[in-house]
Amino acid sequence: MTDQDPSPDPPEAPKPLPGAAAFLGMGFSAAVCVGIGVGLGLWLDHVLHTAPWLLLAGLAVGVTTAALSVIEQIRRFL
């Protein structure tokens, strides 16, 4: 008998890289988030006569939401 441990399990295979559809989905989701934020900001500016402040706030919210959405989608492949 030998004192050697049995061979360890082979390392996990890397996860497959996402296809073009996944990247298109990320881009589409980012564009929709920013578009909705800007659209709501423009509409609220028009209704409340606060231009350009709510447009800028909508843009900030849209970009933040887009970044969080893309990060969430990327984590699926890590």
LINJOCOR-V844728 format. One record per residue. N is the residue number from 1. SS is DSSP state (~ for helix, > for strand, _ for the rest). PHI is phi in whole degrees, 0 to 359 (none if undefined). Layout:
[[N:SS:PHI] [N:SS:PHI]]
This chain:
[[1:_:none] [2:_:249] [3:_:270] [4:_:283] [5:_:288] [6:_:298] [7:_:300] [8:_:290] [9:_:299] [10:_:295] [11:_:297] [12:_:296] [13:_:289] [14:_:296] [15:_:293] [16:_:294] [17:_:290] [18:_:292] [19:_:279] [20:~:299] [21:~:297] [22:~:294] [23:~:292] [24:~:296] [25:~:297] [26:~:296] [27:~:295] [28:~:296] [29:~:296] [30:~:296] [31:~:296] [32:~:294] [33:~:300] [34:~:293] [35:~:299] [36:~:294] [37:~:298] [38:~:292] [39:~:299] [40:~:295] [41:~:297] [42:~:297] [43:~:296] [44:~:295] [45:~:298] [46:~:294] [47:~:288] [48:~:262] [49:_:55] [50:_:241] [51:_:306] [52:_:259] [53:~:293] [54:~:285] [55:~:297] [56:~:295] [57:~:295] [58:~:297] [59:~:296] [60:~:297] [61:~:294] [62:~:296] [63:~:293] [64:~:297] [65:~:297] [66:~:297] [67:~:297] [68:~:296] [69:~:295] [70:~:294] [71:~:299] [72:~:298] [73:~:290] [74:~:291] [75:~:299] [76:_:297] [77:_:260] [78:_:264]]
